């Protein structure tokens, strides 16, 4: 995943970082400066909500359906 994230960053694309709570200690030292969404296996609904909020805050809500 580091390759893909680095590629996206190199292209100037926003990257949203997520990590499972029990794997947080394994984040590579040169990625620790990024604001990770930390999620738990038993709280996937909360993780989905936080991811949705981060996407909307980062790139917006997207186009609205035609009425």
N, C-alpha and C positions, 0 to 999 in steps of 0.2 A: 504494500500500500504506500510505502514511502516513495517509490518510484513514480507512481501515478500522481500522488499529491505534488511532488516536486515538478513533474511535467506540467500539471495544471498551473502551479504558481509561476513557472517559467513562461507560460503563455499569458499570464496576467489574469487568470481566471480565479474567482473566489473558491477557496477550499474550506469546507466545514469539517472540523476534526472531531471525532468521537472516540471514546475509549471505554471499555468495560471497567468497572471500578476495581476489580481484582487484577487488572493488567496495567493499571496506571503507573506502577513502579517500573515497568519495562519500557516506557517511552524513551526513545533514543534522546541523548542529551541535546542534540541540535534541533529538536522539535519541541522541547519543553516550553519555549516562549509562546507557542500558539495557545489560544483559548479553547481547550477541549471541552466537549460536552461529555461528562462522565455519566455512564448509565449502569443500571443493575439488571441482572437477569430476571429478577422477580418484579420489576417495575417497568415493563416495556411500554405500557401506555404513557407513562410519564416521560420516558425517553422519546417517544414519538412526538409528544406535545412540545418538548424542548427543541427537538430537531426542526419541527414545523416553524416554531417561533424564530429559530436562528436563520432558517432559509428565508423567511419573510423579511427579517431584519437586514439580511445580507443582500438579497437580490430582489426583494419585493414580492408582492402577492401574485404577480402574473396577470395575464389578460383576463378580463371578466367575460363570462359567456354572453353571447348576444341575446337580447331580450325580445 
